[in-house]
Amino acid sequence: MAKLAENVNSLLILRIMLAIFFIALGICGVSTRIDEDMFSMGGGTSIAVEISFGVVEIICGIVLLLGVFFLKARKYTAITSLIIFIIWIIRIVITRFFQGFTKMTTSFENFMVWLLILSVELVIGAAIFVILKRYD
């Protein structure tokens, strides 16, 4: 079991999983027929903003994957991870505080859903930060 753990690079797996997540999230954001529900930008967001964030998220996922497979792209992993981290924080601020703040205060149940979604988004942000610090 220890030998398997030595051969498996957990940061590599984390990067691949984050890349898949961002690509899937971006595709959901670009497609108006797919409801991304938990990660949606909110009811007050225009379709153009949803699509713009979707395109950026797809690009973030592709950049994360490029860093895994190409040595030249790995040199830029710290910079791109920082950019992805900033974009993710901006997304959290827009969706959970600017647009989601009024929903969370209407009832305890709404607050708990808001808190759960915020927690998930912060875990994703922490994963991006781990990659950022690894290649810092």
C-alpha positions in Angstrom: 0.0 0.0 0.0 2.9 2.4 0.8 4.4 1.7 -2.6 1.2 2.6 -4.3 1.0 5.9 -2.3 4.6 6.7 -3.5 3.7 6.2 -7.1 0.5 8.2 -7.0 1.0 12.0 -7.0 -1.9 13.5 -5.1 -1.4 17.0 -6.5 -1.5 15.6 -10.0 -4.8 13.9 -9.3 -6.1 17.1 -7.7 -5.1 19.1 -10.7 -6.8 16.7 -13.1 -10.0 16.6 -11.0 -10.1 20.4 -10.8 -9.5 20.6 -14.6 -12.5 18.2 -15.1 -14.6 20.2 -12.7 -13.8 23.5 -14.4 -14.4 22.2 -17.9 -17.8 20.6 -16.8 -18.8 23.7 -15.0 -17.9 25.9 -18.0 -19.9 23.7 -20.3 -22.9 23.9 -18.0 -22.4 27.7 -17.9 -22.2 28.0 -21.7 -25.2 25.8 -22.3 -28.5 27.4 -21.4 -30.2 24.1 -21.4 -28.2 22.5 -18.6 -29.1 23.7 -15.1 -25.9 23.9 -13.0 -28.2 24.6 -9.9 -25.7 24.7 -7.0 -23.0 26.5 -9.0 -25.3 28.7 -11.0 -24.5 32.4 -11.1 -28.0 33.2 -9.7 -31.3 34.4 -11.1 -30.3 38.0 -11.5 -27.4 37.2 -13.8 -27.7 37.8 -17.5 -27.1 35.0 -20.0 -24.1 36.9 -21.3 -22.4 36.9 -17.9 -23.2 33.2 -17.4 -21.7 32.4 -20.8 -18.7 34.6 -20.2 -17.9 32.9 -16.9 -18.5 29.5 -18.6 -15.9 30.3 -21.3 -13.4 31.4 -18.6 -14.1 28.3 -16.6 -13.5 26.1 -19.6 -10.2 27.9 -20.3 -9.2 27.5 -16.6 -9.8 23.7 -16.9 -7.8 23.5 -20.2 -4.9 25.4 -18.6 -4.9 23.1 -15.6 -4.8 20.1 -18.0 -2.0 21.6 -20.1 0.1 22.0 -17.1 -0.2 18.3 -16.4 0.8 17.1 -19.8 3.2 19.7 -21.2 6.5 20.7 -19.5 6.5 24.2 -21.0 3.0 24.8 -19.5 4.2 23.7 -16.1 6.4 26.8 -15.8 3.3 28.9 -15.8 1.3 26.8 -13.4 1.8 29.2 -10.5 0.7 32.2 -12.5 -2.3 30.5 -14.0 -3.2 29.0 -10.7 -3.2 32.5 -9.2 -5.4 33.8 -12.0 -7.8 30.9 -11.6 -7.9 31.4 -7.8 -8.7 35.1 -8.3 -11.4 34.3 -10.8 -12.9 31.7 -8.4 -12.9 34.2 -5.5 -14.6 36.8 -7.7 -17.2 34.2 -8.7 -17.9 33.4 -5.0 -18.2 37.1 -4.1 -20.6 37.7 -7.0 -22.8 34.6 -6.6 -22.8 34.2 -2.8 -22.6 37.8 -1.5 -23.9 40.2 -4.1 -26.6 38.0 -5.5 -27.1 35.3 -2.9 -27.1 37.5 0.2 -30.9 38.4 0.2 -31.9 34.8 -0.3 -29.8 33.6 2.6 -31.5 35.9 5.1 -35.1 34.9 4.4 -35.1 31.7 6.5 -32.9 29.4 8.4 -33.2 26.7 5.7 -32.1 29.2 3.0 -29.2 30.2 5.1 -28.1 26.6 5.6 -28.3 25.9 1.8 -26.3 29.1 1.2 -23.7 28.1 3.8 -23.4 24.6 2.3 -22.9 25.9 -1.2 -20.4 28.5 0.1 -18.5 25.8 1.9 -18.2 23.7 -1.2 -17.0 26.6 -3.2 -14.4 27.5 -0.5 -13.2 23.9 -0.6 -12.7 24.2 -4.4 -10.9 27.5 -3.8 -8.7 25.8 -1.2 -7.8 23.1 -3.7 -6.8 25.7 -6.2 -4.7 27.5 -3.5 -2.9 24.2 -2.7 -1.9 23.9 -6.3 -0.9 27.5 -6.3 1.3 27.2 -3.3 2.9 23.9 -4.6 4.1 25.6 -7.7 4.8 29.0 -6.1 
